[in-house]
């Protein structure tokens, strides 16, 4: 404009052009609300297009009246001739900017629809994640409920054996221990993870029950540093491993044996080992059917940690079997 030799009131012109956007700025929240009430992206009744056409016209008329008033008030063009009547100037600005107003209105609708689609997609992802978490929790709860009856049946069979052998005092002691054990299970039924210290106390109660049955035949060694006690581990992670060690190791030897539980931390992982000095696993044991306890434990670890865990079973020389569990180290 300066190159063409036009000498306008540049400050007033800049001010008028900035203020001319005010009607559209104030109308945008209303237009976004209309886009939500009457989304134009799917086949809709004619009333939808009528509403948007009327809204676009109303905002365009308000904008034209506003800019015409600013034009007369500020006279940024420094016209020497008398200004046109307001009504004529108003209609001129409306008709001259109608196409631009329509494009701007469509842009606001498109932008609002994009924002709403993004929010809707985020809500869907959040809901899907919530449902997935609920499903995983339900699956873990179901697996845990399988572990508890599995132990309960074995404990009741052991009590029956003591009764048949007329070891009544030992049977009563074992029932009391079992009652305390099950009370602890109920109290922690809503927690999938517990501190390692609590888990060790829990498995100690289980071993106390088994000691009533095996007496001096069962020796227990617990070698877990106390600094590892705050680590979060799955509830009942050790009990099915220890139960398998007793069933397939200690129970098969007339002289009994040793259960040794150790723990260590390395490279951000917590490793727990349960060793028994019973018979070795037979050749081809990998192809044999895994017991309920270890099978459920592997499934629970998969649900909690994905692939970020290791569960291994190996023979020891000269005898014995060790089960090792490695999982990410984390504290509450």
BELFENNOR-V982737 format. One record per residue. N is the residue number from 1. PHI is phi in degrees with one decimal (NA if undefined). Layout:
n->N phi->PHI
n->N phi->PHI
This chain:
n->1 phi->NA
n->2 phi->-67.6
n->3 phi->-64.3
n->4 phi->-84.8
n->5 phi->80.4
n->6 phi->-84.3
n->7 phi->-118.0
n->8 phi->-97.9
n->9 phi->-84.8
n->10 phi->-62.7
n->11 phi->-64.5
n->12 phi->-67.0
n->13 phi->-66.3
n->14 phi->-62.7
n->15 phi->-63.1
n->16 phi->-66.1
n->17 phi->-66.7
n->18 phi->-68.0
n->19 phi->-69.7
n->20 phi->-65.4
n->21 phi->-82.6
n->22 phi->-57.7
n->23 phi->-57.7
n->24 phi->-67.1
n->25 phi->-63.2
n->26 phi->-70.3
n->27 phi->-82.6
n->28 phi->-57.9
n->29 phi->-57.4
n->30 phi->-65.6
n->31 phi->-65.9
n->32 phi->-63.4
n->33 phi->-64.7
n->34 phi->-62.6
n->35 phi->-62.1
n->36 phi->-72.4
n->37 phi->-74.5
n->38 phi->-127.4
n->39 phi->-64.8
n->40 phi->-91.9
n->41 phi->-93.8
n->42 phi->-123.4
n->43 phi->-53.9
n->44 phi->-129.1
n->45 phi->-62.2
n->46 phi->-56.5
n->47 phi->-61.4
n->48 phi->-62.0
n->49 phi->-70.1
n->50 phi->-65.8
n->51 phi->-60.7
n->52 phi->-68.7
n->53 phi->-64.1
n->54 phi->-65.4
n->55 phi->-62.3
n->56 phi->-62.2
n->57 phi->-67.1
n->58 phi->-62.8
n->59 phi->-63.4
n->60 phi->-63.1
n->61 phi->-66.5
n->62 phi->-63.5
n->63 phi->-61.7
n->64 phi->-63.1
n->65 phi->-64.7
n->66 phi->-63.9
n->67 phi->-70.3
n->68 phi->-65.1
n->69 phi->-64.1
n->70 phi->-63.6
n->71 phi->-61.6
n->72 phi->-71.8
n->73 phi->-74.6
n->74 phi->-95.1
n->75 phi->45.5
n->76 phi->-70.6
n->77 phi->-84.7
n->78 phi->54.3
n->79 phi->-71.2
n->80 phi->-83.3
n->81 phi->-80.7
n->82 phi->-61.8
n->83 phi->-69.8
n->84 phi->-67.4
n->85 phi->-57.6
n->86 phi->-57.4
n->87 phi->-62.0
n->88 phi->-65.8
n->89 phi->-64.5
n->90 phi->-61.2
n->91 phi->-65.6
n->92 phi->-63.4
n->93 phi->-64.4
n->94 phi->-63.5
n->95 phi->-68.9
n->96 phi->-69.3
n->97 phi->-105.9
n->98 phi->-62.8
n->99 phi->-63.5
n->100 phi->-63.9
n->101 phi->-64.5
n->102 phi->-63.7
n->103 phi->-64.0
n->104 phi->-64.6
n->105 phi->-63.1
n->106 phi->-63.0
n->107 phi->-63.6
n->108 phi->-64.1
n->109 phi->-61.5
n->110 phi->-65.0
n->111 phi->-67.1
n->112 phi->-65.4
n->113 phi->-66.0
n->114 phi->-64.3
n->115 phi->-63.3
n->116 phi->-66.6
n->117 phi->-64.6
n->118 phi->-65.3
n->119 phi->-64.9
n->120 phi->-64.6
n->121 phi->-65.4
n->122 phi->-63.8
n->123 phi->-64.5
n->124 phi->-64.8
n->125 phi->-64.8
n->126 phi->-63.7
n->127 phi->-66.1
n->128 phi->-64.1
n->129 phi->-65.1
n->130 phi->-64.7
n->131 phi->-65.6
n->132 phi->-65.0
n->133 phi->-65.0
n->134 phi->-63.9
n->135 phi->-64.4
n->136 phi->-62.5
n->137 phi->-62.4
n->138 phi->-63.8
n->139 phi->-66.1
n->140 phi->-64.4
n->141 phi->-61.9
n->142 phi->-63.0
n->143 phi->-65.9
n->144 phi->-65.4
n->145 phi->-63.8
n->146 phi->-71.9
n->147 phi->-65.8
n->148 phi->-62.9
n->149 phi->-61.7
n->150 phi->-57.7
n->151 phi->-67.3
n->152 phi->-60.6
n->153 phi->-61.6
n->154 phi->-64.1
n->155 phi->-65.8
n->156 phi->-65.4
n->157 phi->-63.5
n->158 phi->-64.6
n->159 phi->-63.1
n->160 phi->-59.6
n->161 phi->-64.0
n->162 phi->-65.1
n->163 phi->-65.3
n->164 phi->-63.9
n->165 phi->-83.9
n->166 phi->60.2
n->167 phi->-94.5
n->168 phi->-64.4
n->169 phi->-61.7
n->170 phi->-65.4
n->171 phi->-65.1
n->172 phi->-63.8
n->173 phi->-60.0
n->174 phi->-68.9
n->175 phi->-63.8
n->176 phi->-62.2
n->177 phi->-64.0
n->178 phi->-63.5
n->179 phi->-61.1
n->180 phi->-64.0
n->181 phi->-62.9
n->182 phi->-67.7
n->183 phi->-61.7
n->184 phi->-66.4
n->185 phi->-61.0
n->186 phi->-64.5
n->187 phi->-63.6
n->188 phi->-100.6
n->189 phi->-66.3
n->190 phi->-94.3
n->191 phi->-109.2
n->192 phi->-83.1
n->193 phi->-126.9
n->194 phi->-138.9
n->195 phi->-61.4
n->196 phi->-58.9
n->197 phi->-57.9
n->198 phi->-67.5
n->199 phi->-64.8
n->200 phi->-68.6
n->201 phi->-62.1
n->202 phi->-64.5
n->203 phi->-70.9
n->204 phi->-64.7
n->205 phi->-63.0
n->206 phi->-63.5
n->207 phi->-66.7
n->208 phi->-62.1
n->209 phi->-63.6
n->210 phi->-69.6
n->211 phi->-65.7
n->212 phi->-62.1
n->213 phi->-75.1
n->214 phi->-94.8
n->215 phi->55.4
n->216 phi->-75.3
n->217 phi->-70.6
n->218 phi->-111.0
n->219 phi->-113.1
n->220 phi->-121.9
n->221 phi->-127.4
n->222 phi->-115.9
n->223 phi->-127.0
n->224 phi->-122.3
n->225 phi->-58.8
n->226 phi->-65.1
n->227 phi->-66.8
n->228 phi->-90.0
n->229 phi->-59.9
n->230 phi->-72.3
n->231 phi->-61.7
n->232 phi->-82.8
n->233 phi->-133.0
n->234 phi->-62.2
n->235 phi->-62.1
n->236 phi->61.7
n->237 phi->-79.1
n->238 phi->-89.5
n->239 phi->-58.0
n->240 phi->-65.9
n->241 phi->-69.4
n->242 phi->-63.5
n->243 phi->-60.6
n->244 phi->-64.1
n->245 phi->-62.7
n->246 phi->-71.4
n->247 phi->-67.0
n->248 phi->-98.2
n->249 phi->-118.2
n->250 phi->-64.5
n->251 phi->-65.3
n->252 phi->-89.6
n->253 phi->-116.6
n->254 phi->-63.3
n->255 phi->-88.1
n->256 phi->74.3
n->257 phi->175.0
n->258 phi->-117.4
n->259 phi->-109.4
n->260 phi->-119.5
n->261 phi->-110.9
n->262 phi->-127.2
n->263 phi->-146.0
n->264 phi->-154.2
n->265 phi->-126.4
n->266 phi->-156.5
n->267 phi->53.4
n->268 phi->76.7
n->269 phi->-117.0
n->270 phi->-101.4
n->271 phi->-117.9
n->272 phi->-117.3
n->273 phi->-123.0
n->274 phi->-122.9
n->275 phi->-115.5
n->276 phi->-130.7
n->277 phi->-94.2
n->278 phi->-79.8
n->279 phi->-63.0
n->280 phi->-71.7
n->281 phi->-70.8
n->282 phi->-72.0
n->283 phi->-59.4
n->284 phi->79.4
n->285 phi->-65.7
n->286 phi->-62.3
n->287 phi->-86.4
n->288 phi->-76.0
n->289 phi->-69.7
n->290 phi->-76.8
n->291 phi->-65.3
n->292 phi->-60.4
n->293 phi->-59.6
n->294 phi->-69.6
n->295 phi->-63.0
n->296 phi->-66.0
n->297 phi->-61.9
n->298 phi->-62.3
n->299 phi->-66.0
n->300 phi->-63.3
n->301 phi->-62.6
n->302 phi->-63.1
n->303 phi->-68.1
n->304 phi->-84.3
n->305 phi->-121.4
n->306 phi->64.8
n->307 phi->-99.6
n->308 phi->-88.6
n->309 phi->-149.2
n->310 phi->-136.9
n->311 phi->-131.9
n->312 phi->-129.3
n->313 phi->-129.0
n->314 phi->-147.8
n->315 phi->-80.0
n->316 phi->-114.4
n->317 phi->-102.8
n->318 phi->-80.8
n->319 phi->-152.1
n->320 phi->103.7
n->321 phi->-133.4
n->322 phi->-127.3
n->323 phi->-107.1
n->324 phi->-122.0
n->325 phi->-123.8
n->326 phi->-123.3
n->327 phi->-146.0
n->328 phi->-58.3
n->329 phi->-81.0
n->330 phi->-149.8
n->331 phi->-115.9
n->332 phi->-69.6
